[in-house]
């Protein structure tokens, strides 16, 4: 069952499936955007290093398995959506 912010977004009303699973996180700290982007990998999975989330699990740009903000300013806007 999907809980928290995902419930209020209507995801919990759907049947459980891998296609609608959602887990949101907010990271903070010095250099967190750069560090997060390093862990996540390049936007294009083909350009992502092995060992990154996208490098190991993503298929193509339009079917990414993870999102990471590219700046603190954009993170604030994206966090506000939830």
C-alpha positions in Angstrom: 0.0 0.0 0.0 1.3 3.4 -0.9 1.2 5.9 2.1 1.6 9.5 2.9 1.8 12.1 0.2 1.2 9.4 -2.5 -2.2 8.8 -0.8 -3.2 12.4 -1.1 -2.1 12.3 -4.8 -4.6 9.5 -5.4 -2.1 6.7 -6.0 -3.3 4.7 -3.0 -6.7 4.3 -4.7 -5.2 2.2 -7.5 -4.5 -1.5 -7.4 -0.9 -2.2 -6.3 1.5 -2.6 -9.2 5.1 -1.8 -10.0 3.9 0.8 -12.5 2.4 3.1 -9.9 4.8 2.5 -6.9 6.1 5.7 -5.6 8.6 6.5 -2.9 9.5 10.1 -2.3 12.6 11.3 -0.5 14.0 14.8 0.3 17.8 14.9 0.9 19.5 17.9 2.4 23.1 18.8 3.2 26.2 20.4 1.8 26.6 19.6 -1.9 23.5 17.4 -1.9 22.5 18.2 -5.5 25.9 17.2 -6.9 26.1 14.1 -4.7 22.6 13.0 -5.5 23.2 13.4 -9.2 26.3 11.3 -8.9 24.4 8.5 -7.2 21.5 8.8 -9.6 23.6 8.9 -12.8 23.2 10.9 -16.0 19.7 11.7 -17.4 20.4 9.4 -20.3 20.8 5.9 -18.9 23.1 5.0 -21.8 25.5 7.7 -20.6 25.2 6.7 -16.9 28.1 5.0 -15.1 27.6 1.4 -14.0 26.8 1.4 -10.3 24.5 4.4 -10.5 20.7 3.9 -10.2 20.1 4.9 -13.8 23.1 3.0 -15.1 21.9 -0.2 -13.4 18.1 0.1 -13.7 16.9 2.6 -16.3 16.0 1.7 -19.8 15.6 5.0 -21.7 15.2 8.7 -20.9 11.4 8.6 -21.1 11.3 5.5 -18.8 13.6 6.6 -16.0 13.3 4.9 -12.7 14.3 7.9 -10.6 14.1 11.7 -10.6 16.6 14.1 -9.0 16.4 17.9 -9.0 19.1 19.7 -10.9 19.3 22.6 -8.5 18.2 23.7 -5.0 15.8 26.2 -6.5 14.1 23.5 -8.6 14.1 21.1 -5.7 12.1 23.6 -3.6 9.5 23.9 -6.4 9.3 20.1 -6.8 9.1 19.4 -3.1 6.2 21.9 -2.9 4.2 19.7 -5.4 4.0 17.0 -2.8 
